[in-house]
Amino acid sequence: MKRRNLILNGSLVLFILIFLFSADNFFDDYPLRLINLCAIYIILGLSMNLVNGFTGLFSLGQAGFMAVGAYTTALLTMSKATKEATFFMAPLIWPLNSIEIPFYFALIIGGILAAFVAFLIGAPVLRLKGDYLGIATLGFAEIIRIVIVNTQTVTNGALGLKGIPNDANIWWNFGIAALTVAAIVSLINSSFGRALKAIREDEIAAESMGINLFKHKTLSFILGAFFAGIGGGLLAILQGTIAPDMFNFILTFNILLIIVLGGMGSVSGTIISAVAITLGTEYLAVIDKPIDFGFFETPGIPGMRMVVISAILMAVVLFYRHGLMGTKELNWDMLIQKFSRRPLKKGGIES
């Protein structure tokens, strides 16, 4: 069985590599951008699932941490000439006006800075629980966005940043996504991860077993913010331009949608849901326009795709209360058993 799983895992990795090579060399810009978005949303979904799914907290501050990572990465990678052209209302402060470093160092710095902000926020808010924690983290995310709007000499205010170098290709995005998956899986399978799951199931029982609730919650919150900062930096590099309005509650809601649909507490569910929602929201745009079936034509209704996505989400919540995967992980035994199940004979006996 181990040999079978090894062969299947190797085949899957080979298929993904071939697909990425084909996409990088033969796909147009639009589908290539969607594939890169899938990798970025996998990172963002896992960052939020670590906090909300595996630790059981209700945090809504993901957009704020993404903004910190995105602006840090952008400011550290933009050229001096681009900064001078962008900051025409008020000059960029020193030393940011003269710093230009490779994007992979900028991503790490952006993630660390987002984690530091999470550390500062976590001290007061992680003593709250449930809806109160969600409201507090949402409030801090909005504070971060307002600070970005009003710091003209650092973030260029409401005008945003343009001309961000697009240095991260499909290999970088999926490589960082793979490292994120490996890091999250290793973390949740460690003793620290088991402590987080214990906190999720019952805080009182976990504390009675000697688990330091505040310490573990804070570390989970900080690690989630670190990966959110990395994802925000990659999003800034992919789009080439960022503005404060990008990092509002809707962005947090989209990431929350990914983990709720995939399963709060499932890495594989988050990956499947991130790909499905990213591609679905784009390709379902066709139903917003008139469609001619030959014998009748449907009128285009703007926003209809969001109605369809909402209906799908409602169906998932009704029939899969804990999401598609719940807290389970997809594995080869599950797939083989699912597709090799034989129909029952009359009387309930397997054929």
Secondary structure, DSSP 8 states (H G I E B T S, - for coil): -HHHHHHHHHHHHHHHHHHHHHHHHHS-HHHHHHHHHHHHHHHHHHHHHIIIIIS------HHHHHHHHHHHHHHHHS-HHHHHHH--SS---TTTTT----HHHHHHHHHHHHHHHHHHHHHHHTTS-HHHHHHHHHHHHHHHHHHHHH-HHHH-GGG-EE-------HHHHHHHHHHHHHHHHHHHTSHHHHHHHHHHH-HHHHHHTT--HHHHHHHHHHHHHHHHHHHHHHHHHHHSEE-GGGGSHHHHHHHHHHHHHH-TT-HHHHHHHHHHHHHHHHHGGGGGS-EE-SS-EE---TTHHHHHHHHHHHHHHHH-TT-SSTT----HHHHHHHHS---B-TTS-B-
